[in-house]
């Protein structure tokens, strides 16, 4: 019943409060008993290879919106976050290389 309520739109925090559940217990229940439709809407993970491919598309001149559509991403903010990560890693590597 709780899983069904959440799938129908009840916020998780409200369900936890109403039923005295912990976040972890509710998370496990949703993973085990959630419908296939609910599971399909969960956050998708990307392998390093997929990320590189997506970032190469941006480097080749595609706009973030074009990349989002081409790769079926939910938003461009994910791509922006990856770009920030890459810039930071590259900056850290540059500092290490240029240290006397």
C-alpha positions, 0 to 999 in steps of 0.5 A: 500500500505504501509503495502504491501511495508513493507511485501515485504521488505521495512524497517520500518524506510524507510517507515516512512520517505517516508510517514511521519508516526510515529512508533506507527501509522505504528505499529498499521497499521501492526498489523491491516492490516498485512497478516497472514503470516506477523503476524506469523513471529512476535516476539513470547512471552513465559509464565513463565511456558514455560520459566521454561520448556525450562530452565529445559531442559537446566538444564537436560543436553540438549545443547542450540541448542538441546533446540532451536530445540526441542522447536522451538525457533528462536535462542539460544540467547533467552535462554541465556538471560533467563539464565542471568535473572535467575542468576541475580535474584538468586544473588539478592535473595542470597544478601537479605537472607545473609544480617545481 
